[in-house]
């Protein structure tokens, strides 16, 4: 699946996107755990590590907001990681 990072999440990881392979039946909770495991250190002094930031992030799966952490993911999904935004 394709994971896309925005704003502070992109600054933290140092990348705008990456491809991940999770086991069949993996959920959003599994994805969050894997992202925290992969990104324990920030790539910049201007953003916290993604592992710390994930608690405050919102997620879109194929353009639709995801609230259910037990939602099953597919290998061809696009998941956007959106940290809190300020301003308007």
N, C-alpha and C positions, 0 to 999 in steps of 0.2 A: 504494500500500500504506500501511497505517497503521503508524507507528512510535510505540511508547509508551516513555517514559523513567521510570525509577524511581530513588528515593534520590538519590545524588550525580549521576547522569546527568541527572535532572530539574533539580537545582540548577544544574548546569553550563549546561544549555541554556536554563533559565528557562521551560521549557514541559513539560507532561506528555505531549503527543502532537503529532504532525504527520503530514500526508499527503505522500508522495513518489511521484514517478513515475520509474521507472528503465526503461531500454530492455528490450525482450523479451530473455530469456535472461540477464538480470543475475543475479549470484550473491551470496552472502553477502559475499564479499570485495569485490565492487563496491559493495554497500551500505555496508560499513564505510568504504571510501574516500570515498564521497559524504558520509557523516555527518561524517567528519573534515574534509572540505572546507567543509562548511556551518557547522560549529561550531568554529572555530579559537580563539575567545575565550570565556572563561567569563562567565556573566551575574552571577556573585557572587565575592566574595573567599574564600568558604568551600569552593569546589570547583575542581579543575583544569579546564581546557578539555576538552570532550568528546574532541577529537582526541587528547589525552594519556591520557584515561581508557579509551578503547576497547580498548587492549591488555589491560586487566585485566577487561573486561566479559564476561559470559555473555550468550547470546542464546537466546530462545525464538521459534520460528516456529509460529504457531497453537497455542501452548501446549506445544510439544515442544522440548526442548533441541536446539540445533544445534551440532555440533562441526565439521562439514565445511564449510570456507569456499568450496568449489566447488558447494555446493548451489544449484540454480536456484530463483529466487523467482517468485511469481505476483503479478499486480497486486492481487489481493484478499487477500493475506497480511496477517497482523498479526504484527509483529516487536517483541518486548519487549527492551529494552536494560537489563541488570541488572548494576550494578557490584558489586564484592565487598561482602558484608554482614558485619558483626561482630555478635557476640552470638548469642542463640538463641531 
